[in-house]
Amino acid sequence: MTEAHIRRATADDAEIVARIHVAAWRESYASLMPPEALNALNVEEQAARWRDIFRGEASDDASAVFLALGEGGEQPCGFGSCGRQRSPRLAEAGFPVEFSTLYLLRRAQRSGLGRAMMSAMAKHLIAEGYSRASGWVFRDYPPARRFHEALGAKRTGIDGEWTILGVTLADISYGYRDISKLAAGAPAVTG
């Protein structure tokens, strides 16, 4: 496993997060989305969206964004975010919070950083008083499904659809009934 360098992100990191977000989508979802849709992703628009998310952290104790740093802890190569549950159905099923995003650039995948990011987010959520969380993945993207299953998540049976850039994709939710198991491997988080 690559030594995990993870730090809490701030609003000053919105553009970095946006660049990773756009690049990771283009790398990961080329088989799910047409090239013109992926090419339409815009870093500036994503940065504005992430600035809004960072502003929202002040009113949501569960909300946090973390950056993964590779190559000696200097090059941002991924990010993850967590926060209050956005799905009423999952909240009713006992998942008050969620792992909202987790994206790593291809060069950082399968290095242990994804697991370390999940651990850091779980540790944060536990510190805020939560013990169960969920996450969504695209149904037709097996790597994400395998990742959550390897970490012990179980399908909740709550599925949906997500439309972005004119493309509708089926998604499925996974539940973590005890996030302390994820947090046990949490690396030190700086910042």
N, C-alpha and C positions, 0 to 999 in steps of 0.2 A: 504494500500500500504506500502511496505517496504520502509524505508527511503532510498532514492537514494544516493549512493556514487559512483560518476563517476569521473574519471580523464582521462586526455589526456595521451595516451600511447606514449612511445618512443621506439627507437630501442632496448633499454635494456629489453623491455618487449616482444620481439619477441618469446622467448620460452614459456612464459606464455600464450600468444595469441595462439600459436600453440597447446599447450596442451588442451586449452579450445576448439579450433577448432576441433581437432580430437575427443575429448570426446563428444562434442555436436552433431557431425555428427553420431557417433555410437549410441547415445541415441535417436536422433530424426529420423534418416532415416533407421532404421532397417526394416521398412515395405516397403521401396523403393528399397533397395539395398541388394544384397546377402551378407551374413556374411563374405565371403572371401574377398570381395571388401572393406568392412568397416575395416576388420582386416588388410588390406594392407596399410591403412593410416599410415603415418609415421610422428611422431612429429619432428624429425630432419629435414626432407624434408620440412615440413610446416614452421618450424622456419626459414629456409633459404629463403623460399618464402616471409615470412613476413619481414625479414630484407631488402629484395629488395624493398618491398612496402614502408617501412619506409624511405629508401634512396630516393625513388621517391617523397616523400612529399616535398622535397626542391624545386622541379620544378613544383609543382601543388598546387596552392593556395587553391583549394577545398579539397585536400586530408587531411584526419585526421583519426586517430584511437583512440577510447575511450575504456577504461576498466570499467566494472561494478564490484563493490566490494560489497559483501554481508557480513553477519555475523559481524556487527559492523564496516564495512568499511575496513576489513582486508583481506578477502579471495576473490581473483578474481573468478568471476563466470560467466562472459560473456564479450563480446566485440562487437563493431560495427565499421564499417568503411564507409567512404564516399569519393567521389572524382569526377573527371571529368567523363562525360558520356563515356562509352566504346562502346555503340551501335550507329552506325551512324543513324539507323532508328529512335531510340528514340531521338537522338539529333535533327534530322529533324522535329520530332513531337513536339519540343519545350521543351525538358528536357535536359538542358546542363550539369547537374550533376546527380549523382546517390547515393543512399544508397547501397553500395556495399555488405556489410555483416551485419548481426545481429544474433548473436548466444548467447544463455544463456543455462547454464547447467540446467538440469531438476529441480534441487532443487531451482533454482532461477526463474523459469518460473511462470507466473501468479501472480507475486508479484508487478508489476508496473515498474520493472526495464527495461523491453523492451520498454515501452512507454517513460520512462525517457531517455533511450539511443537515441531513435529517436528524442526526443526533443533536446538533446545536439548536435546531428549531424545537425539538422535543424538550430539551433542557429549559429553553426559554418558556415554553408553554407550561411546563410543570412549575416553574418558579412563579408563574402567574396564577397557579391554582387549578390547572386543567390536567386531566389524566387520559382523556380519549380524544382522538382527532381523526379526520378523514382527509381524503385527497381524491382528485379526479384525474383520469388519464384517458387519452383517446383509445377507444376500443380496438382500433385497427393498428395500434402501435405497440407490438409485442415487447420491445425492450423496456418500456415504462411499466407494463404489466408485470413482467418478470422481476423488475427491480422491487416493486412494492411487495410482491408475494415473497421474495427472498428475505425481506425485512419483517415478515410475519403478518402483513396486512391481509385482510379477507374481504372479498367482494361483499358489498352491503346489499346488493339486489336493487339498488337505486341507480337507474341509468338515465341518460338524457341525451341531448343534442346541443351542440354549440355552433353557432354560425359566426364566422369571421371572414372578412374580405369576400363575401358572397359565396363562401363554401360552408356547407353544413356537415359537421363531423359527429359521429356517435361517440359518446363518452360514457365511461362507467366509473363508479366510485368504489373506493377501498376504505375500509375502516381499520383503525388501530385501536383496539380495546384497552391497551395498556402501553402508553407511550414511554413509561419508565424503562422499558426494555431498549427502546431506541436511545434514550438519553444516557444510558449506562456507558456508551462508547463515545460520549461527546468530548471533542477536543476543547482545549482552552480557546475562548473567543476573546479577541482583542477589540478595542474601540468602543 
